[in-house]
Amino acid sequence: MAITNPDVVRFSNENIRRMADLIVTLYNFSQGCQTQLASLEAAGLTNTSDVIVDGSPGDGRTPITGAQVLQFLMALNNIFQNAPLLSELQAVAVNPCSPDFSDLSWNQGE
């Protein structure tokens, strides 16, 4: 029997599907970062306490180090180790960003 209760439908559409979109988008984004990692390490990203000069002191953000970037990516990778869970999320998501991020406005210079 189909579930037609408006509260359940609204909850599913406004919460569950949106959350699945966000998580799958985060997964896609993290995979893109992982793909870029080797070239960034070759370009000078090191697992050290060296601070990345990104303008953070001037705009109020805390500085970030090479080690923090690499630890963050490792932690993110650990979150997405459960492939069966990911496929369940992908089945519910309807509007995650594409794996190459071409559908994101910030990736298009806007």
HELIX and SHEET records of a PDB file:
HELIX    1   1 PRO A    6  PHE A   11  1                                   6    
HELIX    2   2 SER A   12  ILE A   16  3                                   5    
HELIX    3   3 ARG A   17  ALA A   42  1                                  26    
HELIX    4   4 SER A   56  ASP A   59  1                                   4    
HELIX    5   5 GLY A   66  ILE A   79  1                                  14    
HELIX    6   6 ALA A   83  VAL A   92  1                                  10    
HELIX    7   7 SER A  105  GLN A  108  5                                   4    
END                                                                             
